[in-house]
Amino acid sequence: MLKKTLAALAIGSALLSANVMAADYVVDKTGQHAFVDFKISHLGYSYITGTFKDIDGKFSFDAAKPEDSKIEFNVNTASVFTNNAERDKHISSKDFLKAADFPKATFKSTSVKTTGKNADGKVTADVTGDLTIAGVTKPVVVKATFLGEGKDPWGGYRAGFEGTTSIKRTDFGKMMDLGPQSDAVDLYVTFEGVQAK
């Protein structure tokens, strides 16, 4: 009887510890430690690169159980920045992102599968999720890397990640045709989250 009781206590303690380790985070938008950058071919002659200035999100993460992680990310599509005001206005227009009708692009994870470690010993994972742009939702896989976690100088606790994926513009509704060489868009995301208190 005593052995059964001790075993039950041990199991309960392990479960409790696991629950304590899991944490919810808010993407650090105010500290400008979150970026969504893109790269697209311009007619096959050069590349246009840009970023979005207004993003937010949240995620749950436990380094001991990365497969249980969840993430939600939101991008204000009108906040696109390519260092050219007229081009930014055009990208936001009905020819491309249709920001007036669809002010947010979103990503919501559906599964996380660890894939090993990179050359620096950082844990890597395939994060599958639903990406919605201009009202069209498609599944994508983000190649993600867990960069680290720990206390910050302001009394908070942070965790950071980066990830890459490629999408096709033609998968997300009708957009201005720039030729097949300009269909693929490479995306790079990196962010820190501050643990919710």
Phi, psi and omega in degrees: 000318180296320179297319180296319180296315179297320179297317179297318179296319180296316179296316179298320179295319179297317178296319180296318180297320179297319180293323180293324183292325180295140183214153176258141182231152173247129180300133184282084179282317185292328180274003180055047176245038178213132185219139170236106183250154179221159179218131182217142179290139175258095176062014181083004185258331180200191179235145169255130176242152180198181181212172174243130187276342186235102180222156176206170180175181177208158178204159172244141186207139174222114183301333180282340181222065183299335180294341180271001183294151176221147180215144172228131184228138180233136179236127173283107188295334179285353182269014180300141181221119177236014181070025175210109188300318180294320178294319179299318178297320181292318179298325180285344188284182181294346178289337184225269188279344178053049187299329180296323181267332182228079187291346181236137164255138186228154172226130178228121183290149176241338176198155176228127180232118179292145183237005179122216179224151178274186183297337179268004180082011179276140179292134179244157182204155169264116179257110178267140180196177179260119178256126180244121178227130179053037176082001180251131182249130179223147175284140176223160176242123178260126174278105190251154176227131175276114187275332179150172179208160178160181180286148174253171183292352185253014176090006179261180178229131188235156171221142185228152185216164167219159180199156179226150173201165176233139178231167175249132180300324183292346177282347187242049176086177184285123176231165179305130183281117177249012180095158184299331181290345181250020180278320184282137177235124176269131181244139175232128181233135171217142183199157170247144173242145177258129183298131179292141181260000000 
